[in-house]
Amino acid sequence: MNYIRKKPKFTQNLSLMKKYFILLFAAFLLISCGKTLHESWNYFPNEVNLDTYNNLDFIKIRQGNTITVKVEENPSTGYSWTSQANSDCSVSMGTSSFSAGSNDGNMVGVPGVRTFEVKGDKAGSCLVEFQQFAPGEQSKPANRKGIYFIVE
């Protein structure tokens, strides 16, 4: 006779419990790593990088506060960024400035950063479009990015 020795039920239950514990622990880690809805809703940034901005997100501004929107620009190529908002928008576009990047030696065509100031004027929401135009082409933008602002 050939007897196969079975594991006791206690050992089977213990290995099953280990698997459930590992699964629950992994799920807990995944859940705790992300932002909660409450955290993202109460987030008011001071600066937004348009190059890495997720177009599915919104940006919140407190009424009266100003944030900066930055995007890489290289004026030597002729391409330039502009901003456009409706006249009834809840934000107003302030000044736009360009700061050249560090120039090691006598390099020509070093890119820099275009900075836009956005001020929350009144409670509401508004879409601001940032457009990059090719040299001599002001009717059709080469690149477009929009940010949906919510002013509280």
N, C-alpha and C positions, 0 to 999 in steps of 0.2 A: 504494500500500500504506500502510496505517495501522498503524504500530507503536506499541504501548503499552509504555512502559518500565516494567519491574518493578523494585521495590526489591531491592537485593542482600539475600541471606539474612542477612548480618551485621546489617543495619539492622533487619530484621524481628525477629531474635532479641534485639537490644538493646531494642526497644520492649516486647517481651514480658517481658524481664528487669526493666524498670522497673516494669511493672504488678505483677509478683510481689513486687518489693521494697516497693512502696507497700502492698500487701496485707499482707505479713508485718509491716511496721512498724506498721500500724494495729492488727493483732491483738496485737502485743507491748504497745502502749500500753493497750489494753483490759484485757489480763491483768494488767499491772503496777499498774493503778489500784485494783483491788479488794483487799480483805483476803484473805489466804490463810487456809485452815482452821486452820493452826497459830497464826496471829496472833489469830483470833477465839476460839480455844479457850483461849489464855493471857491473855485480857483480863478483868481484875477491876476493874470501875468503882467509884468512890466514891459516885456519885450517879446516879440514874435519874430522868428526867422522864417521868412517866406520860402527859402530854399528847402527847408525840411518840414514845412507846415503840412499837416494832414487836412486835406480839403473837406473831410467829413466832420471836423470839429468846429465849434463856435468859440469865439473869444469874448469874454465878459470884461466890461469896463465899468467902473463906478462913475457915476455922474460927476463931472468936473475933473476927473483924472485924465492923464495923458499916458499913452503907451507908445513904444516905438516899434515899427515894422522894418526889419532889415532884409536886404536881398543883395546878393553879389552882382556886381556890375563891372564891365570893362569898357570905359568910354573910348578907348583906342580902336575898338571894333566898330564903333558907331551905334551900337545897340544901347538903348536907354529905357529905364523903367519910369512909368507915370502912374498916377492913381486917379480913380474916377468914382465919385459917389453922387447919388441923387441930391437935389437941393433940399428935399424934405427928410433927409437922412438924420438919424439920431446921433451921429458922430460928425465931427468936422475934421477936415484934413488940414493939418498945420504945415509947417515948412518941410521941404524935402532937401536933403543935403547929401553930398558925396564925400567920402573920405578915402583917399588912396591907400592901397596896401603898402606894406614895407617894401622899399626898393633897395635891394642889396647891390650896390654899384650903380652903374648907368643903364639899368634895364629899361626898355621901352615897352609900354603896353601892360603894365602891372595892374591886375584887377583890384578893385576896392569894394566898398560897401555903400549902397544907397540906403539912406535912412529916411523913413516917413514918420511924421508925428500924427497920431490919431487921438482926438480928444472926445470924451463922452459928454455930449451937450445936454441931451434930454433923455428921459426914460423911453425905451423902445428898442427896436432892432433895425438893422440896416446891412445891406450887402455892399462892400467896397471892392471894386475890381482894380487889380494891379495889372498893367499891361506893359509888355516889352515890345518896342518898335525897332524895326531895322532902319538903317540909315536911309533917309529920303522917303520912307514909306510910313506915312502917318494915318493912312486910311484903314489898314488891316494889321492888327498886332501879330507879331511873330510868336508871342507867348502870352498867356493870360492865366491869372490866378485870382481867385476871389476869397475874401474872408467875410464871414457872417458875424457881425458884431452885435452883442446884446448889452445895452446900457441899463444899469440899475441905479 
